[in-house]
Amino acid sequence: MREIFKKKELIPVLVLAAASALVLLFIYVFPSGEAVSARVFFDGDVVENIDLSKDAVYHIDALFPVTLEVKDKAIRFVDSVCPNHDCEGFGWIDSPPETAVCLPAKVAVQIVGN
């Protein structure tokens, strides 16, 4: 049976994979500061910046209307007219660079630090 990778080729691939894993771990273990705001994207474009220090409910008119709730410096999808409602199951997000997405509505919410 023929080898897919030779041993010499496998080492750089493993080193690159380990370095990528360390970078991702560093991003999630040591976030880039306290959450200050959330960016709301529709179809890849920023449509609203939401201040997370003020509890409120936001209605976003997108492909399907969605409702976002801000409470205690966190945000979540609370209602969507999309067919499967998966976005409502993301729950609260509150640390950079966490993101929640409603794919059918083409809406994404990303936490932004200071």
Biopython code that builds the backbone (N, CA, C, O; Angstrom):
import numpy as np
from Bio.PDB.StructureBuilder import StructureBuilder

atoms = [
    (1, "MET", "N", (0.831, -1.178, 0.000)),
    (1, "MET", "CA", (0.000, 0.000, 0.000)),
    (1, "MET", "C", (0.884, 1.252, 0.000)),
    (1, "MET", "O", (1.897, 1.307, 0.697)),
    (2, "ARG", "N", (0.492, 2.239, -0.778)),
    (2, "ARG", "CA", (1.294, 3.450, -0.939)),
    (2, "ARG", "C", (1.017, 4.438, 0.193)),
    (2, "ARG", "O", (-0.135, 4.625, 0.585)),
    (3, "GLU", "N", (2.053, 5.063, 0.713)),
    (3, "GLU", "CA", (1.904, 6.059, 1.771)),
    (3, "GLU", "C", (1.385, 7.367, 1.183)),
    (3, "GLU", "O", (1.812, 7.786, 0.107)),
    (4, "ILE", "N", (0.471, 8.001, 1.888)),
    (4, "ILE", "CA", (-0.058, 9.284, 1.438)),
    (4, "ILE", "C", (0.962, 10.385, 1.711)),
    (4, "ILE", "O", (1.248, 11.204, 0.838)),
    (5, "PHE", "N", (1.510, 10.401, 2.927)),
    (5, "PHE", "CA", (2.542, 11.364, 3.298)),
    (5, "PHE", "C", (3.813, 10.612, 3.644)),
    (5, "PHE", "O", (3.772, 9.542, 4.251)),
    (6, "LYS", "N", (4.928, 11.177, 3.258)),
    (6, "LYS", "CA", (6.201, 10.639, 3.720)),
    (6, "LYS", "C", (6.483, 11.265, 5.080)),
    (6, "LYS", "O", (5.950, 12.330, 5.393)),
    (7, "LYS", "N", (7.291, 10.633, 5.869)),
    (7, "LYS", "CA", (7.564, 11.119, 7.226)),
    (7, "LYS", "C", (8.104, 12.543, 7.223)),
    (7, "LYS", "O", (7.734, 13.337, 8.088)),
    (8, "LYS", "N", (8.957, 12.881, 6.288)),
    (8, "LYS", "CA", (9.518, 14.224, 6.218)),
    (8, "LYS", "C", (8.449, 15.260, 5.893)),
    (8, "LYS", "O", (8.540, 16.401, 6.347)),
    (9, "GLU", "N", (7.439, 14.882, 5.115)),
    (9, "GLU", "CA", (6.359, 15.810, 4.767)),
    (9, "GLU", "C", (5.361, 15.957, 5.911)),
    (9, "GLU", "O", (4.716, 16.999, 6.032)),
    (10, "LEU", "N", (5.227, 14.957, 6.731)),
    (10, "LEU", "CA", (4.243, 14.952, 7.808)),
    (10, "LEU", "C", (4.623, 15.894, 8.953)),
    (10, "LEU", "O", (3.739, 16.471, 9.586)),
    (11, "ILE", "N", (5.905, 16.059, 9.229)),
    (11, "ILE", "CA", (6.359, 16.891, 10.343)),
    (11, "ILE", "C", (5.922, 18.348, 10.195)),
    (11, "ILE", "O", (5.376, 18.890, 11.156)),
    (12, "PRO", "N", (6.125, 19.023, 9.055)),
    (12, "PRO", "CA", (5.658, 20.413, 8.936)),
    (12, "PRO", "C", (4.139, 20.536, 9.059)),
    (12, "PRO", "O", (3.638, 21.522, 9.601)),
    (13, "VAL", "N", (3.415, 19.554, 8.566)),
    (13, "VAL", "CA", (1.957, 19.580, 8.672)),
    (13, "VAL", "C", (1.536, 19.508, 10.143)),
    (13, "VAL", "O", (0.653, 20.251, 10.571)),
    (14, "LEU", "N", (2.152, 18.633, 10.902)),
    (14, "LEU", "CA", (1.845, 18.507, 12.326)),
    (14, "LEU", "C", (2.231, 19.761, 13.106)),
    (14, "LEU", "O", (1.500, 20.182, 14.003)),
    (15, "VAL", "N", (3.372, 20.359, 12.772)),
    (15, "VAL", "CA", (3.790, 21.592, 13.436)),
    (15, "VAL", "C", (2.808, 22.722, 13.141)),
    (15, "VAL", "O", (2.446, 23.474, 14.046)),
    (16, "LEU", "N", (2.377, 22.850, 11.902)),
    (16, "LEU", "CA", (1.403, 23.874, 11.529)),
    (16, "LEU", "C", (0.070, 23.648, 12.228)),
    (16, "LEU", "O", (-0.551, 24.606, 12.691)),
    (17, "ALA", "N", (-0.376, 22.415, 12.314)),
    (17, "ALA", "CA", (-1.635, 22.100, 12.997)),
    (17, "ALA", "C", (-1.538, 22.429, 14.487)),
    (17, "ALA", "O", (-2.478, 22.978, 15.060)),
    (18, "ALA", "N", (-0.425, 22.103, 15.109)),
    (18, "ALA", "CA", (-0.236, 22.397, 16.531)),
    (18, "ALA", "C", (-0.199, 23.906, 16.769)),
    (18, "ALA", "O", (-0.788, 24.395, 17.732)),
    (19, "ALA", "N", (0.487, 24.643, 15.902)),
    (19, "ALA", "CA", (0.547, 26.106, 16.051)),
    (19, "ALA", "C", (-0.836, 26.721, 15.886)),
    (19, "ALA", "O", (-1.193, 27.637, 16.626)),
    (20, "SER", "N", (-1.614, 26.237, 14.936)),
    (20, "SER", "CA", (-2.976, 26.743, 14.738)),
    (20, "SER", "C", (-3.842, 26.464, 15.957)),
    (20, "SER", "O", (-4.618, 27.320, 16.383)),
    (21, "ALA", "N", (-3.710, 25.280, 16.509)),
    (21, "ALA", "CA", (-4.481, 24.925, 17.706)),
    (21, "ALA", "C", (-4.105, 25.824, 18.879)),
    (21, "ALA", "O", (-4.982, 26.231, 19.642)),
    (22, "LEU", "N", (-2.839, 26.139, 19.039)),
    (22, "LEU", "CA", (-2.405, 27.020, 20.114)),
    (22, "LEU", "C", (-2.941, 28.439, 19.950)),
    (22, "LEU", "O", (-3.335, 29.070, 20.931)),
    (23, "VAL", "N", (-2.957, 28.939, 18.727)),
    (23, "VAL", "CA", (-3.492, 30.282, 18.469)),
    (23, "VAL", "C", (-4.971, 30.323, 18.812)),
    (23, "VAL", "O", (-5.420, 31.250, 19.486)),
    (24, "LEU", "N", (-5.735, 29.340, 18.362)),
    (24, "LEU", "CA", (-7.161, 29.299, 18.676)),
    (24, "LEU", "C", (-7.408, 29.163, 20.170)),
    (24, "LEU", "O", (-8.309, 29.805, 20.709)),
    (25, "LEU", "N", (-6.631, 28.346, 20.834)),
    (25, "LEU", "CA", (-6.759, 28.194, 22.277)),
    (25, "LEU", "C", (-6.473, 29.512, 22.985)),
    (25, "LEU", "O", (-7.184, 29.879, 23.919)),
    (26, "PHE", "N", (-5.450, 30.218, 22.554)),
    (26, "PHE", "CA", (-5.099, 31.498, 23.151)),
    (26, "PHE", "C", (-6.233, 32.512, 22.961)),
    (26, "PHE", "O", (-6.547, 33.266, 23.882)),
    (27, "ILE", "N", (-6.842, 32.535, 21.783)),
    (27, "ILE", "CA", (-7.934, 33.478, 21.513)),
    (27, "ILE", "C", (-9.116, 33.217, 22.435)),
    (27, "ILE", "O", (-9.717, 34.160, 22.950)),
    (28, "TYR", "N", (-9.457, 31.952, 22.651)),
    (28, "TYR", "CA", (-10.632, 31.635, 23.448)),
    (28, "TYR", "C", (-10.360, 31.623, 24.952)),
    (28, "TYR", "O", (-11.275, 31.895, 25.729)),
    (29, "VAL", "N", (-9.156, 31.321, 25.382)),
    (29, "VAL", "CA", (-8.843, 31.320, 26.810)),
    (29, "VAL", "C", (-8.553, 32.732, 27.301)),
    (29, "VAL", "O", (-8.926, 33.090, 28.418)),
    (30, "PHE", "N", (-7.893, 33.531, 26.480)),
    (30, "PHE", "CA", (-7.563, 34.904, 26.833)),
    (30, "PHE", "C", (-8.233, 35.849, 25.842)),
    (30, "PHE", "O", (-7.572, 36.362, 24.939)),
    (31, "PRO", "N", (-9.535, 36.087, 25.997)),
    (31, "PRO", "CA", (-10.226, 36.954, 25.038)),
    (31, "PRO", "C", (-9.645, 38.356, 25.044)),
    (31, "PRO", "O", (-8.958, 38.760, 25.982)),
    (32, "SER", "N", (-9.933, 39.086, 23.982)),
    (32, "SER", "CA", (-9.312, 40.389, 23.772)),
    (32, "SER", "C", (-9.981, 41.507, 24.563)),
    (32, "SER", "O", (-10.098, 42.626, 24.062)),
    (33, "GLY", "N", (-10.407, 41.238, 25.746)),
    (33, "GLY", "CA", (-11.010, 42.270, 26.578)),
    (33, "GLY", "C", (-12.469, 42.003, 26.859)),
    (33, "GLY", "O", (-13.051, 41.031, 26.376)),
    (34, "GLU", "N", (-13.043, 42.881, 27.645)),
    (34, "GLU", "CA", (-14.441, 42.761, 28.012)),
    (34, "GLU", "C", (-15.314, 43.112, 26.814)),
    (34, "GLU", "O", (-14.979, 43.981, 26.009)),
    (35, "ALA", "N", (-16.438, 42.417, 26.719)),
    (35, "ALA", "CA", (-17.367, 42.701, 25.635)),
    (35, "ALA", "C", (-17.923, 44.105, 25.793)),
    (35, "ALA", "O", (-18.405, 44.467, 26.866)),
    (36, "VAL", "N", (-17.861, 44.884, 24.753)),
    (36, "VAL", "CA", (-18.339, 46.258, 24.765)),
    (36, "VAL", "C", (-19.569, 46.394, 23.882)),
    (36, "VAL", "O", (-20.537, 47.065, 24.238)),
    (37, "SER", "N", (-19.513, 45.746, 22.722)),
    (37, "SER", "CA", (-20.623, 45.872, 21.792)),
    (37, "SER", "C", (-20.743, 44.599, 20.968)),
    (37, "SER", "O", (-19.904, 43.700, 21.025)),
    (38, "ALA", "N", (-21.821, 44.565, 20.206)),
    (38, "ALA", "CA", (-22.042, 43.463, 19.282)),
    (38, "ALA", "C", (-22.292, 44.054, 17.905)),
    (38, "ALA", "O", (-23.040, 45.021, 17.758)),
    (39, "ARG", "N", (-21.670, 43.474, 16.913)),
    (39, "ARG", "CA", (-21.916, 43.882, 15.530)),
    (39, "ARG", "C", (-22.957, 42.939, 14.948)),
    (39, "ARG", "O", (-22.859, 41.719, 15.083)),
    (40, "VAL", "N", (-23.949, 43.524, 14.302)),
    (40, "VAL", "CA", (-24.972, 42.730, 13.638)),
    (40, "VAL", "C", (-24.727, 42.836, 12.136)),
    (40, "VAL", "O", (-24.680, 43.931, 11.575)),
    (41, "PHE", "N", (-24.574, 41.684, 11.501)),
    (41, "PHE", "CA", (-24.326, 41.614, 10.073)),
    (41, "PHE", "C", (-25.558, 41.060, 9.367)),
    (41, "PHE", "O", (-26.205, 40.138, 9.865)),
    (42, "PHE", "N", (-25.877, 41.626, 8.207)),
    (42, "PHE", "CA", (-26.876, 41.040, 7.321)),
    (42, "PHE", "C", (-26.219, 40.847, 5.967)),
    (42, "PHE", "O", (-25.767, 41.804, 5.338)),
    (43, "ASP", "N", (-26.173, 39.616, 5.533)),
    (43, "ASP", "CA", (-25.579, 39.259, 4.250)),
    (43, "ASP", "C", (-24.142, 39.775, 4.130)),
    (43, "ASP", "O", (-23.711, 40.198, 3.057)),
    (44, "GLY", "N", (-23.403, 39.732, 5.253)),
    (44, "GLY", "CA", (-21.990, 40.106, 5.264)),
    (44, "GLY", "C", (-21.692, 41.563, 5.546)),
    (44, "GLY", "O", (-20.531, 41.923, 5.740)),
    (45, "ASP", "N", (-22.711, 42.415, 5.574)),
    (45, "ASP", "CA", (-22.513, 43.840, 5.840)),
    (45, "ASP", "C", (-22.992, 44.199, 7.243)),
    (45, "ASP", "O", (-24.016, 43.692, 7.700)),
    (46, "VAL", "N", (-22.253, 45.073, 7.927)),
    (46, "VAL", "CA", (-22.662, 45.518, 9.260)),
    (46, "VAL", "C", (-23.900, 46.405, 9.109)),
    (46, "VAL", "O", (-23.886, 47.394, 8.377)),
    (47, "VAL", "N", (-24.973, 46.029, 9.819)),
    (47, "VAL", "CA", (-26.204, 46.822, 9.752)),
    (47, "VAL", "C", (-26.499, 47.535, 11.072)),
    (47, "VAL", "O", (-27.294, 48.474, 11.115)),
    (48, "GLU", "N", (-25.846, 47.078, 12.154)),
    (48, "GLU", "CA", (-26.078, 47.728, 13.437)),
    (48, "GLU", "C", (-24.959, 47.382, 14.407)),
    (48, "GLU", "O", (-24.429, 46.271, 14.389)),
    (49, "ASN", "N", (-24.604, 48.346, 15.254)),
    (49, "ASN", "CA", (-23.700, 48.127, 16.385)),
    (49, "ASN", "C", (-24.539, 48.293, 17.642)),
    (49, "ASN", "O", (-25.202, 49.313, 17.826)),
    (50, "ILE", "N", (-24.508, 47.284, 18.505)),
    (50, "ILE", "CA", (-25.345, 47.287, 19.697)),
    (50, "ILE", "C", (-24.472, 47.409, 20.929)),
    (50, "ILE", "O", (-23.535, 46.634, 21.123)),
    (51, "ASP", "N", (-24.789, 48.389, 21.761)),
    (51, "ASP", "CA", (-24.095, 48.601, 23.035)),
    (51, "ASP", "C", (-24.585, 47.548, 24.024)),
    (51, "ASP", "O", (-25.778, 47.479, 24.317)),
    (52, "LEU", "N", (-23.674, 46.733, 24.538)),
    (52, "LEU", "CA", (-24.058, 45.654, 25.445)),
    (52, "LEU", "C", (-24.208, 46.099, 26.896)),
    (52, "LEU", "O", (-24.566, 45.295, 27.756)),
    (53, "SER", "N", (-23.938, 47.368, 27.174)),
    (53, "SER", "CA", (-24.082, 47.844, 28.551)),
    (53, "SER", "C", (-25.530, 48.226, 28.870)),
    (53, "SER", "O", (-25.855, 48.485, 30.028)),
    (54, "LYS", "N", (-26.393, 48.264, 27.868)),
    (54, "LYS", "CA", (-27.794, 48.643, 28.065)),
    (54, "LYS", "C", (-28.699, 47.475, 27.697)),
    (54, "LYS", "O", (-28.708, 47.025, 26.552)),
    (55, "ASP", "N", (-29.465, 46.984, 28.680)),
    (55, "ASP", "CA", (-30.410, 45.902, 28.416)),
    (55, "ASP", "C", (-31.509, 46.413, 27.482)),
    (55, "ASP", "O", (-32.087, 47.473, 27.720)),
    (56, "ALA", "N", (-31.794, 45.657, 26.422)),
    (56, "ALA", "CA", (-32.804, 46.075, 25.452)),
    (56, "ALA", "C", (-33.148, 44.914, 24.534)),
    (56, "ALA", "O", (-32.506, 43.864, 24.559)),
    (57, "VAL", "N", (-34.176, 45.129, 23.722)),
    (57, "VAL", "CA", (-34.587, 44.177, 22.698)),
    (57, "VAL", "C", (-34.488, 44.887, 21.351)),
    (57, "VAL", "O", (-34.934, 46.026, 21.208)),
    (58, "TYR", "N", (-33.905, 44.212, 20.371)),
    (58, "TYR", "CA", (-33.693, 44.796, 19.045)),
    (58, "TYR", "C", (-34.377, 43.926, 17.992)),
    (58, "TYR", "O", (-34.251, 42.702, 18.006)),
    (59, "HIS", "N", (-35.095, 44.567, 17.092)),
    (59, "HIS", "CA", (-35.734, 43.882, 15.976)),
    (59, "HIS", "C", (-34.941, 44.207, 14.712)),
    (59, "HIS", "O", (-34.781, 45.372, 14.347)),
    (60, "ILE", "N", (-34.453, 43.172, 14.059)),
    (60, "ILE", "CA", (-33.646, 43.337, 12.860)),
    (60, "ILE", "C", (-34.463, 42.845, 11.665)),
    (60, "ILE", "O", (-34.881, 41.688, 11.620)),
    (61, "ASP", "N", (-34.683, 43.729, 10.709)),
    (61, "ASP", "CA", (-35.375, 43.346, 9.483)),
    (61, "ASP", "C", (-34.341, 42.857, 8.489)),
    (61, "ASP", "O", (-33.542, 43.634, 7.967)),
    (62, "ALA", "N", (-34.369, 41.561, 8.235)),
    (62, "ALA", "CA", (-33.436, 40.940, 7.306)),
    (62, "ALA", "C", (-34.245, 40.107, 6.324)),
    (62, "ALA", "O", (-35.412, 40.405, 6.071)),
    (63, "LEU", "N", (-33.641, 39.077, 5.774)),
    (63, "LEU", "CA", (-34.375, 38.181, 4.889)),
    (63, "LEU", "C", (-35.589, 37.620, 5.627)),
    (63, "LEU", "O", (-36.685, 37.550, 5.070)),
    (64, "PHE", "N", (-35.386, 37.219, 6.887)),
    (64, "PHE", "CA", (-36.448, 36.890, 7.827)),
    (64, "PHE", "C", (-36.231, 37.805, 9.021)),
    (64, "PHE", "O", (-35.086, 37.997, 9.430)),
    (65, "PRO", "N", (-37.286, 38.380, 9.599)),
    (65, "PRO", "CA", (-37.079, 39.234, 10.778)),
    (65, "PRO", "C", (-36.561, 38.408, 11.959)),
    (65, "PRO", "O", (-37.016, 37.288, 12.188)),
    (66, "VAL", "N", (-35.612, 38.967, 12.701)),
    (66, "VAL", "CA", (-35.087, 38.325, 13.905)),
    (66, "VAL", "C", (-35.144, 39.319, 15.057)),
    (66, "VAL", "O", (-35.116, 40.533, 14.854)),
    (67, "THR", "N", (-35.225, 38.784, 16.260)),
    (67, "THR", "CA", (-35.238, 39.614, 17.458)),
    (67, "THR", "C", (-34.060, 39.212, 18.327)),
    (67, "THR", "O", (-33.840, 38.029, 18.590)),
    (68, "LEU", "N", (-33.305, 40.212, 18.771)),
    (68, "LEU", "CA", (-32.150, 40.010, 19.642)),
    (68, "LEU", "C", (-32.436, 40.623, 20.998)),
    (68, "LEU", "O", (-33.092, 41.659, 21.095)),
    (69, "GLU", "N", (-31.941, 39.980, 22.044)),
    (69, "GLU", "CA", (-32.104, 40.505, 23.402)),
    (69, "GLU", "C", (-30.732, 40.730, 24.022)),
    (69, "GLU", "O", (-29.849, 39.876, 23.938)),
    (70, "VAL", "N", (-30.568, 41.894, 24.645)),
    (70, "VAL", "CA", (-29.344, 42.213, 25.376)),
    (70, "VAL", "C", (-29.688, 42.254, 26.860)),
    (70, "VAL", "O", (-30.630, 42.929, 27.273)),
    (71, "LYS", "N", (-28.911, 41.524, 27.652)),
    (71, "LYS", "CA", (-29.123, 41.510, 29.100)),
    (71, "LYS", "C", (-27.804, 41.158, 29.775)),
    (71, "LYS", "O", (-27.138, 40.200, 29.385)),
    (72, "ASP", "N", (-27.430, 41.933, 30.788)),
    (72, "ASP", "CA", (-26.212, 41.685, 31.567)),
    (72, "ASP", "C", (-24.965, 41.545, 30.680)),
    (72, "ASP", "O", (-24.154, 40.640, 30.877)),
    (73, "LYS", "N", (-24.823, 42.451, 29.703)),
    (73, "LYS", "CA", (-23.676, 42.499, 28.802)),
    (73, "LYS", "C", (-23.525, 41.250, 27.934)),
    (73, "LYS", "O", (-22.415, 40.885, 27.548)),
    (74, "ALA", "N", (-24.653, 40.599, 27.632)),
    (74, "ALA", "CA", (-24.668, 39.440, 26.739)),
    (74, "ALA", "C", (-25.817, 39.624, 25.754)),
    (74, "ALA", "O", (-26.728, 40.417, 25.991)),
    (75, "ILE", "N", (-25.767, 38.893, 24.657)),
    (75, "ILE", "CA", (-26.797, 39.020, 23.623)),
    (75, "ILE", "C", (-27.176, 37.632, 23.122)),
    (75, "ILE", "O", (-26.369, 36.702, 23.157)),
    (76, "ARG", "N", (-28.424, 37.506, 22.651)),
    (76, "ARG", "CA", (-28.883, 36.236, 22.092)),
    (76, "ARG", "C", (-30.013, 36.474, 21.101)),
    (76, "ARG", "O", (-30.666, 37.517, 21.119)),
    (77, "PHE", "N", (-30.229, 35.495, 20.242)),
    (77, "PHE", "CA", (-31.410, 35.475, 19.389)),
    (77, "PHE", "C", (-32.569, 34.981, 20.249)),
    (77, "PHE", "O", (-32.463, 33.926, 20.875)),
    (78, "VAL", "N", (-33.661, 35.716, 20.289)),
    (78, "VAL", "CA", (-34.821, 35.248, 21.052)),
    (78, "VAL", "C", (-35.979, 34.846, 20.158)),
    (78, "VAL", "O", (-36.852, 34.086, 20.577)),
    (79, "ASP", "N", (-35.996, 35.347, 18.932)),
    (79, "ASP", "CA", (-37.073, 34.990, 18.031)),
    (79, "ASP", "C", (-36.607, 35.160, 16.596)),
    (79, "ASP", "O", (-35.878, 36.093, 16.257)),
    (80, "SER", "N", (-37.052, 34.227, 15.766)),
    (80, "SER", "CA", (-36.757, 34.300, 14.346)),
    (80, "SER", "C", (-37.902, 33.652, 13.588)),
    (80, "SER", "O", (-38.511, 32.691, 14.057)),
    (81, "VAL", "N", (-38.184, 34.184, 12.426)),
    (81, "VAL", "CA", (-39.253, 33.634, 11.607)),
    (81, "VAL", "C", (-38.700, 32.562, 10.658)),
    (81, "VAL", "O", (-39.443, 32.005, 9.849)),
    (82, "CYS", "N", (-37.416, 32.279, 10.758)),
    (82, "CYS", "CA", (-36.800, 31.294, 9.872)),
    (82, "CYS", "C", (-37.404, 29.901, 10.131)),
    (82, "CYS", "O", (-37.999, 29.674, 11.184)),
    (83, "PRO", "N", (-37.253, 28.983, 9.185)),
    (83, "PRO", "CA", (-37.905, 27.681, 9.295)),
    (83, "PRO", "C", (-37.454, 26.788, 10.448)),
    (83, "PRO", "O", (-38.273, 26.043, 10.984)),
    (84, "ASN", "N", (-36.195, 26.833, 10.846)),
    (84, "ASN", "CA", (-35.710, 25.845, 11.816)),
    (84, "ASN", "C", (-35.397, 26.390, 13.207)),
    (84, "ASN", "O", (-35.248, 25.593, 14.134)),
    (85, "HIS", "N", (-35.292, 27.676, 13.400)),
    (85, "HIS", "CA", (-35.071, 28.326, 14.706)),
    (85, "HIS", "C", (-33.795, 27.868, 15.421)),
    (85, "HIS", "O", (-33.708, 27.973, 16.645)),
    (86, "ASP", "N", (-32.806, 27.362, 14.677)),
    (86, "ASP", "CA", (-31.545, 26.934, 15.299)),
    (86, "ASP", "C", (-30.834, 28.082, 15.996)),
    (86, "ASP", "O", (-30.182, 27.874, 17.018)),
    (87, "CYS", "N", (-30.951, 29.284, 15.460)),
    (87, "CYS", "CA", (-30.249, 30.435, 16.039)),
    (87, "CYS", "C", (-30.693, 30.704, 17.474)),
    (87, "CYS", "O", (-29.903, 31.178, 18.292)),
    (88, "GLU", "N", (-31.939, 30.406, 17.778)),
    (88, "GLU", "CA", (-32.435, 30.618, 19.135)),
    (88, "GLU", "C", (-31.762, 29.674, 20.125)),
    (88, "GLU", "O", (-31.744, 29.942, 21.326)),
    (89, "GLY", "N", (-31.213, 28.579, 19.629)),
    (89, "GLY", "CA", (-30.539, 27.613, 20.487)),
    (89, "GLY", "C", (-29.088, 27.952, 20.793)),
    (89, "GLY", "O", (-28.466, 27.277, 21.614)),
    (90, "PHE", "N", (-28.528, 28.984, 20.154)),
    (90, "PHE", "CA", (-27.152, 29.387, 20.451)),
    (90, "PHE", "C", (-27.006, 29.819, 21.895)),
    (90, "PHE", "O", (-25.955, 29.612, 22.502)),
    (91, "GLY", "N", (-28.041, 30.414, 22.448)),
    (91, "GLY", "CA", (-27.966, 30.930, 23.808)),
    (91, "GLY", "C", (-27.230, 32.259, 23.844)),
    (91, "GLY", "O", (-27.061, 32.923, 22.822)),
    (92, "TRP", "N", (-26.800, 32.629, 25.037)),
    (92, "TRP", "CA", (-26.139, 33.916, 25.261)),
    (92, "TRP", "C", (-24.695, 33.867, 24.794)),
    (92, "TRP", "O", (-23.997, 32.877, 25.013)),
    (93, "ILE", "N", (-24.250, 34.935, 24.151)),
    (93, "ILE", "CA", (-22.831, 35.103, 23.835)),
    (93, "ILE", "C", (-22.380, 36.406, 24.481)),
    (93, "ILE", "O", (-23.116, 37.393, 24.481)),
    (94, "ASP", "N", (-21.159, 36.406, 25.035)),
    (94, "ASP", "CA", (-20.743, 37.589, 25.793)),
    (94, "ASP", "C", (-19.247, 37.886, 25.776)),
    (94, "ASP", "O", (-18.798, 38.825, 26.434)),
    (95, "SER", "N", (-18.482, 37.113, 25.043)),
    (95, "SER", "CA", (-17.027, 37.311, 25.017)),
    (95, "SER", "C", (-16.529, 37.392, 23.585)),
    (95, "SER", "O", (-16.956, 36.616, 22.730)),
    (96, "PRO", "N", (-15.614, 38.343, 23.317)),
    (96, "PRO", "CA", (-15.029, 38.410, 21.980)),
    (96, "PRO", "C", (-14.234, 37.145, 21.696)),
    (96, "PRO", "O", (-13.573, 36.674, 22.621)),
    (97, "PRO", "N", (-14.233, 36.581, 20.570)),
    (97, "PRO", "CA", (-14.933, 36.907, 19.330)),
    (97, "PRO", "C", (-16.143, 36.006, 19.085)),
    (97, "PRO", "O", (-16.396, 35.625, 17.942)),
    (98, "GLU", "N", (-16.896, 35.657, 20.128)),
    (98, "GLU", "CA", (-18.034, 34.752, 19.957)),
    (98, "GLU", "C", (-19.018, 35.290, 18.916)),
    (98, "GLU", "O", (-19.212, 36.497, 18.773)),
    (99, "THR", "N", (-19.630, 34.346, 18.196)),
    (99, "THR", "CA", (-20.558, 34.697, 17.127)),
    (99, "THR", "C", (-21.744, 33.749, 17.155)),
    (99, "THR", "O", (-21.592, 32.553, 17.404)),
    (100, "ALA", "N", (-22.924, 34.293, 16.896)),
    (100, "ALA", "CA", (-24.136, 33.491, 16.717)),
    (100, "ALA", "C", (-24.694, 33.846, 15.344)),
    (100, "ALA", "O", (-24.600, 34.990, 14.899)),
    (101, "VAL", "N", (-25.280, 32.843, 14.675)),
    (101, "VAL", "CA", (-25.700, 33.037, 13.294)),
    (101, "VAL", "C", (-27.087, 32.468, 13.059)),
    (101, "VAL", "O", (-27.422, 31.396, 13.563)),
    (102, "CYS", "N", (-27.891, 33.189, 12.291)),
    (102, "CYS", "CA", (-29.148, 32.675, 11.751)),
    (102, "CYS", "C", (-28.940, 32.584, 10.245)),
    (102, "CYS", "O", (-29.087, 33.575, 9.530)),
    (103, "LEU", "N", (-28.599, 31.397, 9.769)),
    (103, "LEU", "CA", (-28.261, 31.234, 8.354)),
    (103, "LEU", "C", (-29.425, 31.531, 7.409)),
    (103, "LEU", "O", (-29.218, 32.222, 6.411)),
    (104, "PRO", "N", (-30.638, 31.042, 7.676)),
    (104, "PRO", "CA", (-31.717, 31.335, 6.735)),
    (104, "PRO", "C", (-32.000, 32.831, 6.599)),
    (104, "PRO", "O", (-32.365, 33.295, 5.519)),
    (105, "ALA", "N", (-31.833, 33.589, 7.688)),
    (105, "ALA", "CA", (-32.076, 35.040, 7.648)),
    (105, "ALA", "C", (-30.843, 35.807, 7.183)),
    (105, "ALA", "O", (-30.930, 37.006, 6.917)),
    (106, "LYS", "N", (-29.690, 35.131, 7.079)),
    (106, "LYS", "CA", (-28.414, 35.750, 6.714)),
    (106, "LYS", "C", (-27.985, 36.816, 7.724)),
    (106, "LYS", "O", (-27.428, 37.850, 7.355)),
    (107, "VAL", "N", (-28.258, 36.544, 9.019)),
    (107, "VAL", "CA", (-27.910, 37.477, 10.090)),
    (107, "VAL", "C", (-26.875, 36.816, 11.007)),
    (107, "VAL", "O", (-27.021, 35.659, 11.401)),
    (108, "ALA", "N", (-25.836, 37.574, 11.334)),
    (108, "ALA", "CA", (-24.822, 37.107, 12.275)),
    (108, "ALA", "C", (-24.600, 38.196, 13.315)),
    (108, "ALA", "O", (-24.686, 39.387, 13.015)),
    (109, "VAL", "N", (-24.314, 37.770, 14.543)),
    (109, "VAL", "CA", (-24.017, 38.685, 15.639)),
    (109, "VAL", "C", (-22.654, 38.297, 16.179)),
    (109, "VAL", "O", (-22.428, 37.139, 16.529)),
    (110, "GLN", "N", (-21.736, 39.269, 16.249)),
    (110, "GLN", "CA", (-20.385, 39.004, 16.738)),
    (110, "GLN", "C", (-20.059, 39.960, 17.880)),
    (110, "GLN", "O", (-20.282, 41.166, 17.779)),
    (111, "ILE", "N", (-19.529, 39.402, 18.969)),
    (111, "ILE", "CA", (-19.127, 40.214, 20.119)),
    (111, "ILE", "C", (-17.806, 40.892, 19.803)),
    (111, "ILE", "O", (-16.893, 40.278, 19.251)),
    (112, "VAL", "N", (-17.715, 42.169, 20.161)),
    (112, "VAL", "CA", (-16.519, 42.978, 19.897)),
    (112, "VAL", "C", (-15.996, 43.480, 21.235)),
    (112, "VAL", "O", (-16.770, 43.959, 22.064)),
    (113, "GLY", "N", (-14.678, 43.374, 21.455)),
    (113, "GLY", "CA", (-14.063, 43.845, 22.691)),
    (113, "GLY", "C", (-13.626, 45.294, 22.577)),
    (113, "GLY", "O", (-13.859, 45.958, 21.567)),
    (114, "ASN", "N", (-12.979, 45.775, 23.652)),
    (114, "ASN", "CA", (-12.537, 47.174, 23.647)),
    (114, "ASN", "C", (-11.211, 47.318, 22.950)),
    (114, "ASN", "O", (-10.684, 48.426, 22.849)),
]
sb = StructureBuilder()
sb.init_structure("model")
sb.init_model(0)
sb.init_chain("A")
sb.init_seg("    ")
for serial, (resi, resn, name, xyz) in enumerate(atoms, 1):
    if name == "N":
        sb.init_residue(resn, " ", resi, " ")
    sb.init_atom(name, np.array(xyz, "f"), 0.0, 1.0, " ", f" {name:<3s}", serial, name[0])
structure = sb.get_structure()
